[in-house]
Amino acid sequence: MSIRWAAIPVLFLLLGIFASPLFAQFEKIQPPESEGDLILGEAQTTRYQVGMRVSAERGESINIYGTIPVPADWPEQTVKIVEEDISPNVGRIQYRMLEGTVKQMMVSIPRLGPGEVATAIITLEVEKRSAKPPAETSGLAVPRRVPLAMRRYMGMSPYIEARHGEIRSQAKKITADLETDWERIEAIYDWVRENVEYTKMQPTTALTAMREGKGDFEDLTGLFIALCRAEGFPTRTVWIPNSSYAEFYLEDEEGKGQWYPCLVAGNRAFGEMPDNRPILLKGDNFRVPEKKEPVRFVSEYLNAKAGRFGGKPKVEFIREVVGS
């Protein structure tokens, strides 16, 4: 049976209608900070694959539910979905924002028979802009009244002991006699880099890294954040593939605020960010519905029930750069 040429435009229209909901929902769910002035700098476009592949190798599995963080829009980053690999046995895919800064893909699979495999993988096109340092810093200062949404970036986080006595005492020593807030934050930045050796190791805590004088990239970033928060500066973690850096928030004399990045571990980059790797999430103190305690980083998650004569499924989480 042949298709009439006149019907082809209608066919493509229908295909577009049925294919669009997942794409539309992905674009709709974004952080409140997604809109803003783009930071001037070079842009790099990267293809990033994220999702999961679930297999019932041990027999039937039912009520399978998994989540995984996905990149979202930020003033320095735009993300669009360009391809999807969704197998027919996947029941539903949705997206949600956790605390305004973490975008998650949620996958539901009603049932997998013995030996069956379910795939839910999306390919994203991520355009990330590098950040350049501001030309004038003397007028930049911490807000007189910190917005409610930013107060989470001024206190304790998992492994970031911003209110510990040793942290607060060291922060005061570092920033003593300095005039501007930019100078105070930069002094903290330089102190961490000069006094804590960056080494590949099992991540620890900010306090332990300060005491022992060494730490992983998470520890150096966490210590910088802890010292900044101890002095009243809103500061947070930015997570990228296989690494992280920090951001601190200051306002200009007109009250316009901006997050300024800095790379604590590695080459010196203060108030600027040459790294174009995709931003996975921002923050370091999250309450995840599937976890009992707050977490520093939102990782992937899977839960399932064994079917009759079955067992828990095997899952492979996909999160990788596939091209740039």
C-alpha positions as a printed Julia matrix, in Angstrom:
324×3 Matrix{Float64}:
  0.0     0.0    0.0
  1.53    3.33  -1.04
  1.28    6.65   0.8
 -0.03    9.55  -1.21
  2.37   12.47  -1.5
 -0.28   14.86  -0.24
 -0.44   12.96   3.03
  3.3    13.16   3.75
  3.28   16.67   5.33
  0.45   15.56   7.62
  2.4    12.44   8.55
  5.46   14.47   9.51
  3.27   16.85  11.5
  1.79   13.95  13.46
  5.23   12.5   14.1
  6.33   15.86  15.44
  3.33   16.05  17.74
  3.96   12.63  19.24
  7.74   13.11  19.49
  7.68   16.54  21.1
  6.43   16.06  24.72
  9.74   14.71  26.08
 11.73   17.45  24.35
  9.28   20.14  25.47
  9.32   18.98  29.09
 13.12   18.88  29.1
 13.3    22.49  27.89
 10.62   23.66  30.32
 12.23   22.33  33.5
 15.11   24.74  34.23
 16.7    26.45  37.26
 15.36   29.9   38.21
 18.86   31.21  37.5
 18.8    29.96  33.92
 18.02   33.42  32.55
 20.47   36.25  32.84
 23.28   38.09  31.11
 25.64   35.68  29.45
 29.18   35.92  30.72
 31.4    37.11  27.89
 33.88   34.53  26.72
 34.49   31.84  24.19
 31.8    29.21  23.72
 32.35   25.5   23.24
 29.66   23.04  22.22
 29.83   19.53  23.63
 27.64   16.5   23.15
 26.85   14.82  26.43
 25.01   11.5   26.84
 23.13   10.73  30.01
 20.66    8.06  31.05
 20.53    4.41  32.02
 20.45    0.9   30.64
 18.64   -1.63  32.85
 18.77   -5.39  32.33
 16.87   -8.19  34.07
 19.75  -10.65  34.14
 18.54  -12.38  37.32
 14.96  -12.87  36.26
 11.82  -10.76  36.22
 11.94   -7.28  37.79
  8.99   -4.96  38.39
  8.31   -1.38  39.49
 11.72   -0.15  38.39
 12.42    3.51  39.13
 15.65    5.4   38.53
 16.96    8.96  38.56
 20.09   10.63  37.23
 21.24   14.29  37.14
 21.3    15.98  33.74
 22.83   19.32  32.68
 20.52   22.34  32.8
 20.55   25.92  31.53
 22.63   28.52  33.37
 23.58   32.06  32.37
 26.86   30.64  31.02
 25.36   27.43  29.62
 22.53   26.42  27.31
 21.37   22.85  26.86
 19.1    21.23  24.31
 18.14   17.64  23.71
 19.05   16.47  20.2
 18.52   12.72  20.32
 16.83   10.08  22.43
 17.17    6.33  22.7
 14.1     5.14  24.58
 13.1     1.49  24.34
  9.37    0.57  24.17
  9.42   -1.13  27.59
 10.19    2.18  29.33
  6.93    3.33  30.87
  7.54    7.0   31.58
 10.26    9.66  31.57
  9.92   12.92  33.49
 12.17   15.76  34.65
 12.22   17.65  37.93
 14.27   20.34  39.68
 15.67   19.71  43.15
 15.92   22.88  45.23
 16.17   24.97  42.1
 19.66   23.9   41.04
 19.65   20.18  40.16
 17.84   18.86  37.13
 17.01   15.16  37.26
 15.79   12.66  34.71
 13.28   10.21  36.25
 12.71    6.87  34.54
  9.9     4.4   35.31
  9.86    0.86  33.93
  6.79   -1.22  34.89
  8.29   -4.63  34.15
 11.28   -6.38  32.67
 11.0   -10.05  31.8
 13.95  -12.4   32.25
 16.8   -11.29  30.0
 15.07   -8.1   28.81
 16.88   -4.79  28.58
 15.39   -1.29  28.89
 17.2     1.78  27.56
 16.56    5.42  28.44
 19.41    7.56  27.1
 19.33   11.13  25.8
 22.0    13.03  23.9
 22.36   16.7   24.79
 24.06   19.55  23.01
 25.67   21.73  25.67
 27.05   25.17  24.86
 29.25   26.4   27.71
 30.77   29.88  27.78
 34.05   30.63  29.48
 34.01   33.44  32.06
 36.32   36.44  32.14
 37.24   38.38  35.32
 35.53   41.74  35.95
 37.46   44.85  34.93
 36.74   46.63  38.25
 36.44   44.84  41.59
 36.74   47.55  44.25
 32.98   48.21  44.35
 31.96   44.56  44.56
 30.63   43.54  47.96
 28.56   40.93  49.75
 24.84   41.89  49.72
 23.69   43.83  52.77
 20.62   41.65  52.81
 21.36   38.22  51.43
 18.35   36.86  49.52
 16.62   33.95  51.24
 17.45   31.55  48.4
 21.17   32.24  48.86
 21.36   31.67  52.6
 21.85   27.96  51.99
 25.25   28.92  50.59
 26.37   30.55  53.84
 26.11   27.72  56.35
 27.1    24.1   56.84
 27.02   21.5   54.09
 28.02   17.83  54.14
 31.84   17.73  54.52
 32.0    21.55  54.53
 32.27   22.63  58.19
 31.86   26.37  57.7
 30.93   27.03  61.35
 33.69   25.0   62.98
 35.88   27.03  65.33
 39.13   26.21  63.52
 37.65   27.19  60.16
 36.31   30.49  61.48
 39.54   31.33  63.26
 41.65   30.65  60.16
 39.31   32.69  57.95
 39.69   35.72  60.23
 43.48   35.42  60.17
 43.55   35.27  56.37
 41.27   38.26  55.81
 42.55   40.56  58.56
 43.43   44.13  57.49
 42.13   43.7   53.92
 39.86   46.43  52.58
 37.53   45.02  49.91
 35.46   41.86  49.81
 37.13   40.85  46.55
 40.54   41.07  48.25
 39.3    39.02  51.2
 37.97   36.23  49.0
 41.08   36.24  46.83
 43.26   36.0   49.95
 41.3    32.92  51.05
 41.7    31.46  47.57
 45.48   31.98  47.56
 45.86   30.67  51.12
 44.13   27.37  50.27
 46.24   26.9   47.14
 49.48   27.7   48.99
 48.81   25.65  52.14
 46.85   22.61  50.96
 48.47   20.28  48.46
 46.23   19.06  45.65
 46.58   15.3   45.34
 44.44   12.49  44.0
 43.01   10.69  47.01
 39.77    9.6   48.6
 37.78   12.78  49.29
 37.64   13.84  52.94
 36.28   16.96  54.65
 37.23   20.62  54.49
 38.44   20.58  58.09
 40.56   17.44  57.59
 42.12   18.88  54.44
 43.07   22.04  56.34
 44.53   20.08  59.26
 46.49   17.64  57.08
 47.5    20.12  54.38
 46.38   17.95  51.47
 43.22   16.94  49.68
 41.41   16.01  46.5
 39.79   18.63  44.23
 36.56   18.24  46.25
 38.45   18.95  49.47
 40.24   22.06  48.21
 37.01   23.4   46.75
 35.17   22.55  49.97
 37.79   24.23  52.17
 37.69   27.41  50.11
 33.89   27.41  50.39
 34.0    26.77  54.16
 36.44   29.65  54.77
 34.41   32.02  52.58
 31.16   31.14  54.31
 32.81   31.61  57.7
 33.4    35.23  56.65
 29.82   35.68  55.41
 30.34   35.26  51.66
 27.73   33.19  49.76
 29.76   30.44  48.07
 28.87   27.13  46.41
 30.22   24.19  44.44
 29.89   23.82  40.68
 30.14   20.19  39.57
 31.5    19.3   36.13
 32.54   15.88  34.72
 35.31   14.45  36.93
 35.93   17.71  38.79
 34.45   20.76  40.51
 35.13   24.44  41.1
 33.62   27.16  43.28
 31.47   30.26  42.8
 31.15   33.24  45.15
 28.41   35.88  44.99
 28.97   39.65  45.13
 26.96   42.72  44.15
 28.11   45.89  42.42
 27.38   49.38  43.71
 23.99   49.38  41.94
 22.91   46.2   43.7
 23.3    43.91  40.69
 24.59   40.53  41.77
 26.78   38.03  39.97
 28.3    34.64  40.69
 32.06   34.66  40.09
 33.82   31.33  39.47
 37.25   30.2   40.61
 39.22   27.02  40.06
 40.77   26.08  43.4
 42.6    22.9   42.33
 44.78   23.07  39.23
 45.86   26.12  37.24
 45.12   29.46  38.86
 41.81   30.96  37.73
 40.19   33.43  40.14
 37.06   35.31  39.09
 37.28   33.59  35.72
 36.7    30.13  34.32
 38.5    28.81  31.24
 37.07   25.29  31.69
 34.31   24.59  29.15
 33.21   21.22  30.49
 29.41   20.97  30.97
 27.94   22.04  34.3
 26.19   19.06  35.86
 24.76   20.8   38.94
 25.41   23.67  41.33
 25.36   23.49  45.1
 26.57   21.17  47.85
 23.7    20.6   50.28
 20.72   18.76  48.82
 17.71   16.99  50.22
 16.87   14.2   47.81
 13.49   12.44  48.21
 15.15    9.03  47.89
 17.77    9.75  50.6
 17.32   10.13  54.36
 20.2    12.55  54.94
 21.31   15.66  53.01
 23.97   14.96  50.38
 26.82   17.01  48.99
 26.41   15.68  45.44
 23.25   14.28  43.83
 24.21   10.94  42.32
 22.2     8.43  40.31
 19.64    6.15  41.95
 17.74    2.96  41.12
 15.11    0.98  42.98
 13.2    -2.1   41.87
 11.32   -5.12  43.1
 11.94   -8.7   42.19
  9.18  -10.31  40.17
  8.1   -13.9   40.5
 11.21  -16.1   40.43
 13.2   -12.94  39.68
 15.74  -10.61  41.22
 16.98   -7.04  41.24
 18.03   -5.77  37.81
 21.49   -4.7   36.76
 21.88   -1.03  35.83
 24.48    0.82  33.81
 24.3     4.58  34.26
 25.42    6.6   31.24
 27.1     9.99  31.8
 29.8    10.82  29.31
 31.02   13.39  26.82
 30.63   11.93  23.34
 32.04   14.73  21.2
 32.77   18.45  21.04
